[in-house]
Amino acid sequence: MLAVASLSLNAMAQEDPTEKYSVSTNSFWSNWFIQGNVNWNSFYYGGVNKFGSTPFNKFPLGSKPDGSEGHPTSLGFSVAIGKWFTPGLGLRTKANALWLSKAFDSKSDKYVALNEQALFNLHNLLGGYDEDRFWNFIPYAGAGVARNFDAKANSFVLSAGILNTFKVGKKLFLNLDLGYYSYDKAFVGGLDGGIRPAARFNQLSLEVGVTYNLGKGTWNKTPDVDAIKALSQGQIDALNAQLTDAQSENARLKDLLANQQKEVAQTTAMVAAGKTVTKVVAAPVSVFFNINKAKIASKKDLQNVSELAKVAKENNSKIVVTGYADSKTGSAEYNQKLSEKRANTVVAELVKMGVDRNNIEVVAAGGVKTLSPISYNRRATVEIK
């Protein structure tokens, strides 16, 4: 059965389009589960009762009309607690309790078996982990001890079987478990007359119940370390590129500012000497603002504006004030109004410096991305027309 199931599951895994992936090992307190089942059981003595005969024969041993041996049957229950260490490998501790009422002629037997069992989820081992899978096929094998309270006998127990779980909720599964248990031949004590069986005492069990996952019952995908390294390196490269651009832009603005100061000084000297000024400043003077603000970020920016205003007054020149916003922040409509507010803020400063308002032209350029980094676009420029 296991060989056929393995071939079948392997074929299913090859046809399953779901991407397989490795998973991370969870903490010790993750992936625990509890189970509760009711079971139906049939019993055999190896060498006396053959497994080929029907397990539904409920006649007690030695009580069939033809004198042959029957198979005692009984209802019982089991509980278990376990943990999955990987999606395919787990352990559970399982306790079975049975009451065999007059199963062995006039005898009654009450016993409890405690088994430690290794679980092998073939669906996850062969088909890859899938937390949404409806059916899981889980063979198991284990060993344990049992106590017959009526016969006052103990036994070492071997167990094996197939557990099928069917998902009905995030944490809840239905169980269908077919198990086999083998006990020492002296486990049931002597039959009536003191005769003990000549071979091991065997049990077939069919169980129906539920499994409930405790705490975290799923598995996380293992991080792709190479992809993370590549992503991190890409982010570092991007930051380095932005830093280089910012440094280049800072250098350009410093040169621009130095040239403006030089030209303003030259123009002032020419005016003082009574010479005609034909060209005052070749480049505009910038006044910068903080994000979403129309208040000048630094009053130092007004020093160059003051020099330019002085030249414009002495020559009765027209001044153009252009307001800007960065295009990556806010809507186009909002940035249009913000750029206008910034321009009017600078206009108010020029008027305070004595420039005739009628000689000032206001332009609102809206959101732009002409300078890098983007914060350099939060400004207003002043130039002589």
C-alpha positions in Angstrom: 0.0 0.0 0.0 2.8 2.4 0.9 4.7 1.7 -2.3 1.6 2.3 -4.4 0.8 5.5 -2.5 4.3 6.8 -2.9 4.2 6.3 -6.6 0.8 7.9 -6.9 1.8 10.9 -4.7 5.1 11.3 -6.7 3.1 11.5 -9.9 0.8 14.0 -8.4 3.7 16.1 -7.3 5.2 16.1 -10.8 1.9 17.3 -12.3 1.2 19.8 -9.6 1.8 23.3 -11.1 2.2 24.8 -7.5 5.7 26.0 -7.0 7.6 24.0 -4.4 9.7 25.9 -1.9 11.7 25.2 1.3 10.4 26.4 4.6 12.0 27.8 7.7 12.1 25.7 10.9 9.7 27.3 13.4 10.3 27.7 17.1 9.8 24.9 19.6 6.3 26.1 20.5 5.0 26.2 17.0 3.3 23.4 15.0 1.9 21.5 17.9 -1.5 19.7 17.6 -3.9 17.6 19.7 -6.2 14.8 18.5 -9.3 13.1 19.8 -10.8 9.9 18.2 -13.3 7.2 18.7 -12.3 3.8 17.4 -13.5 0.4 16.4 -11.2 -2.5 17.1 -10.8 -6.2 16.1 -8.4 -8.6 17.8 -6.4 -11.6 16.5 -4.0 -14.2 17.9 -1.3 -14.9 15.4 -1.0 -18.6 14.7 -4.6 -19.3 15.9 -6.7 -16.7 14.0 -5.6 -15.9 10.5 -5.8 -12.3 9.2 -7.5 -13.6 6.1 -10.7 -14.2 8.1 -13.3 -11.5 8.6 -12.5 -9.0 11.4 -16.3 -8.4 11.8 -16.8 -11.8 13.5 -17.8 -10.8 17.0 -17.9 -14.3 18.6 -15.7 -14.6 21.7 -12.7 -16.9 21.4 -13.8 -20.5 21.5 -17.5 -19.7 21.4 -18.4 -20.1 17.7 -21.0 -22.8 17.1 -18.5 -24.9 15.1 -15.9 -24.6 17.9 -13.5 -22.4 15.9 -12.0 -19.2 17.2 -13.7 -15.8 16.7 -12.3 -12.2 16.7 -13.3 -10.1 19.7 -14.3 -6.5 18.8 -14.7 -3.4 20.9 -15.3 0.3 20.8 -12.8 2.6 22.4 -11.2 6.1 22.2 -7.8 7.7 21.9 -6.2 11.0 22.5 -2.8 12.3 21.2 -0.5 15.3 21.4 2.2 15.9 18.8 4.4 18.3 17.0 5.6 18.7 13.4 9.3 19.4 13.2 9.2 19.9 9.5 6.2 19.9 7.1 6.9 16.2 6.5 8.3 14.8 9.8 6.6 14.8 13.2 6.1 12.9 16.4 3.0 12.2 18.5 2.3 10.6 21.8 -0.9 8.6 21.6 -3.0 6.9 24.3 -5.6 4.3 23.5 -8.1 3.1 26.0 -10.2 -0.1 25.5 -12.8 -2.0 27.5 -13.2 -5.6 26.1 -16.5 -6.8 27.7 -16.5 -10.6 27.8 -14.4 -10.7 24.7 -12.5 -13.8 26.0 -15.4 -16.1 27.0 -16.4 -14.9 30.5 -13.4 -12.6 30.9 -13.5 -8.8 30.7 -10.3 -6.8 30.0 -9.7 -3.1 30.5 -6.4 -1.7 29.2 -4.6 1.4 28.2 -1.7 1.6 25.6 0.7 4.5 25.3 2.6 4.8 22.0 5.3 7.2 20.7 4.9 7.4 16.9 6.9 9.0 14.1 4.7 10.6 11.4 5.6 11.0 7.7 3.5 13.4 5.7 4.0 12.0 2.2 2.1 14.8 0.5 4.5 17.4 1.9 7.6 15.2 1.6 7.0 14.3 -2.1 4.6 17.1 -3.3 6.0 20.1 -1.5 4.5 22.1 1.3 1.1 23.6 0.6 -0.8 25.1 3.6 -4.1 25.0 1.6 -3.9 21.3 0.8 -7.2 19.6 1.6 -5.9 16.0 2.1 -2.7 14.8 3.8 -1.6 11.2 3.6 0.5 10.4 6.7 1.9 6.9 7.4 3.3 6.3 10.9 5.2 3.7 13.0 6.1 3.6 16.6 6.4 1.7 19.9 5.2 1.9 23.4 3.8 0.2 26.5 0.4 -1.1 27.5 -1.3 -2.1 30.8 -4.0 -4.7 31.2 -5.7 -3.8 34.4 -7.8 -6.9 34.8 -5.0 -9.4 34.0 -2.5 -7.2 35.8 -0.1 -7.7 32.8 2.1 -5.2 31.0 3.3 -5.5 27.4 5.7 -3.8 24.9 3.6 -2.6 21.9 4.6 -2.1 18.3 2.3 0.1 16.1 2.0 1.2 12.5 -0.7 2.7 10.4 -2.0 5.4 8.0 -3.4 8.7 9.2 -5.5 10.7 6.7 -6.3 14.3 7.6 -8.9 16.5 5.8 -8.8 20.3 6.2 -12.1 21.9 7.3 -10.6 25.1 8.8 -7.5 27.0 9.4 -6.7 25.0 12.5 -9.2 22.1 12.3 -8.9 18.8 10.5 -10.9 15.6 10.3 -9.0 12.3 11.0 -9.4 8.9 9.4 -6.8 6.5 10.9 -6.2 2.9 10.2 -3.8 1.3 12.7 -2.2 -2.0 13.6 -0.9 -2.8 17.2 1.0 -5.9 18.3 1.2 -6.9 22.0 3.1 -9.6 23.9 1.3 -13.0 23.9 1.0 -12.9 27.7 -0.7 -9.5 27.7 -4.3 -10.8 28.1 -3.2 -13.2 30.8 -4.5 -16.8 30.7 -7.8 -17.6 28.9 -10.4 -19.5 30.8 -8.6 -22.6 32.2 -5.3 -20.8 32.5 -4.2 -21.4 28.9 -2.1 -18.6 27.4 -2.1 -17.9 23.6 0.8 -19.3 21.6 1.5 -16.2 19.6 1.3 -12.4 19.9 -1.9 -10.6 20.5 -2.8 -8.3 17.5 -5.2 -5.5 17.1 -6.7 -3.7 14.0 -8.1 -0.2 14.7 -10.3 2.1 12.6 -10.5 5.6 14.1 -12.5 8.7 13.3 -11.8 12.1 15.0 -10.4 15.6 14.8 -7.0 17.3 14.9 -6.6 20.8 16.2 -3.5 22.9 15.6 -2.2 24.7 18.7 -0.7 28.2 18.0 1.1 28.7 14.7 0.4 25.7 12.5 1.8 26.9 9.2 5.4 27.2 7.8 7.1 30.3 6.5 9.0 30.3 3.2 12.7 30.3 3.6 14.1 33.7 2.6 16.1 33.8 -0.6 19.4 35.0 0.7 20.9 35.5 -2.7 17.9 37.6 -3.8 18.1 39.6 -0.5 21.8 40.3 -1.1 21.2 41.3 -4.6 18.3 43.6 -3.6 20.4 45.2 -0.8 23.3 45.8 -3.2 20.9 47.3 -5.7 19.6 49.7 -3.0 23.1 50.6 -1.9 24.1 51.3 -5.5 21.0 53.5 -5.9 21.8 55.4 -2.8 25.4 55.9 -3.9 24.1 57.2 -7.3 21.7 59.6 -5.6 24.6 60.8 -3.3 26.8 61.4 -6.3 24.0 63.3 -8.0 23.5 65.4 -4.9 27.2 66.2 -4.6 27.3 67.2 -8.2 24.2 69.4 -7.8 25.7 71.0 -4.7 28.9 71.8 -6.5 26.9 73.3 -9.4 24.8 75.5 -7.1 27.9 76.7 -5.3 29.5 77.8 -8.6 26.2 79.4 -9.6 26.0 81.3 -6.3 29.6 82.4 -6.5 29.1 83.7 -10.1 26.0 85.6 -9.1 27.8 87.3 -6.2 30.6 88.2 -8.5 28.3 89.7 -11.1 26.3 91.6 -8.5 29.5 93.1 -7.1 30.7 94.1 -10.5 27.3 95.6 -11.4 27.2 97.6 -8.1 30.7 98.9 -8.8 29.7 100.0 -12.3 26.6 101.8 -11.0 28.7 103.6 -8.3 31.1 104.7 -11.1 28.2 106.2 -13.1 28.5 103.6 -15.9 25.5 102.3 -17.8 24.5 98.8 -16.8 23.4 96.8 -19.8 23.4 93.4 -18.1 23.0 92.9 -14.4 22.8 89.2 -13.5 23.1 86.3 -15.9 21.5 83.7 -13.6 18.6 83.8 -11.2 19.0 83.9 -7.4 17.3 81.0 -5.6 15.3 81.2 -2.3 14.5 77.7 -0.8 11.6 76.4 1.1 10.8 73.3 3.3 8.4 70.7 2.0 4.8 71.9 1.7 5.8 75.3 3.2 5.6 78.8 1.7 7.8 80.3 4.5 11.4 80.9 3.5 13.6 78.2 5.0 16.7 80.4 5.6 16.8 84.2 5.7 20.4 84.0 4.4 18.9 83.3 1.0 17.6 86.9 1.1 21.2 88.4 1.1 21.7 87.8 -2.6 18.1 88.9 -3.3 18.9 92.2 -1.5 21.9 92.8 -3.7 19.8 92.1 -6.8 17.0 94.3 -5.5 19.4 97.2 -5.0 20.7 97.0 -8.6 17.1 96.7 -9.9 16.0 99.9 -8.0 19.0 101.9 -9.2 18.4 100.9 -12.8 14.5 100.8 -12.6 14.7 97.3 -13.9 11.9 94.7 -14.1 12.2 91.7 -11.8 10.7 88.2 -12.5 9.9 86.0 -9.5 9.2 82.4 -10.3 7.8 79.9 -7.8 8.3 76.1 -7.9 7.3 73.0 -6.0 8.6 69.4 -6.3 6.5 67.2 -8.5 6.8 64.1 -6.3 4.9 65.6 -3.4 1.2 66.6 -3.7 -1.1 66.9 -6.7 -0.5 69.1 -9.7 -3.3 71.5 -8.5 -1.9 71.7 -5.0 1.7 72.3 -6.3 0.5 75.0 -8.7 -1.0 77.0 -5.7 2.0 76.3 -3.5 4.4 77.6 -6.2 2.4 80.8 -6.4 2.4 81.2 -2.7 6.2 80.8 -2.6 6.6 83.4 -5.4 4.4 85.9 -3.5 6.4 85.4 -0.3 9.5 86.5 -2.1 7.6 89.4 -3.8 6.7 90.6 -0.3 10.3 90.6 0.7 11.3 92.5 -2.4 8.7 95.2 -1.7 10.1 95.5 1.9 13.5 96.1 0.2 12.0 99.1 -1.7 11.3 97.5 -5.1 8.2 98.9 -6.8 5.5 96.2 -6.9 4.6 97.3 -10.4 8.1 96.3 -11.5 7.7 92.7 -10.3 6.3 89.9 -12.4 5.1 86.7 -10.7 5.2 83.3 -12.4 3.9 80.1 -10.8 5.6 77.1 -12.4 3.9 74.4 -10.4 5.5 71.1 -9.6 8.8 70.3 -11.4 11.7 67.9 -11.2 14.4 69.8 -13.0 16.9 69.6 -10.1 18.2 66.6 -8.3 17.7 65.7 -5.5 14.0 66.6 -5.7 14.1 68.8 -2.6 16.1 71.5 -4.6 12.9 72.1 -6.6 11.2 73.6 -3.5 12.2 77.2 -4.3 11.5 80.5 -5.9 13.9 82.3 -8.3 14.5 86.0 -8.6 16.1 87.5 -11.8 16.3 90.9 -13.5 14.3 90.8 -16.7 
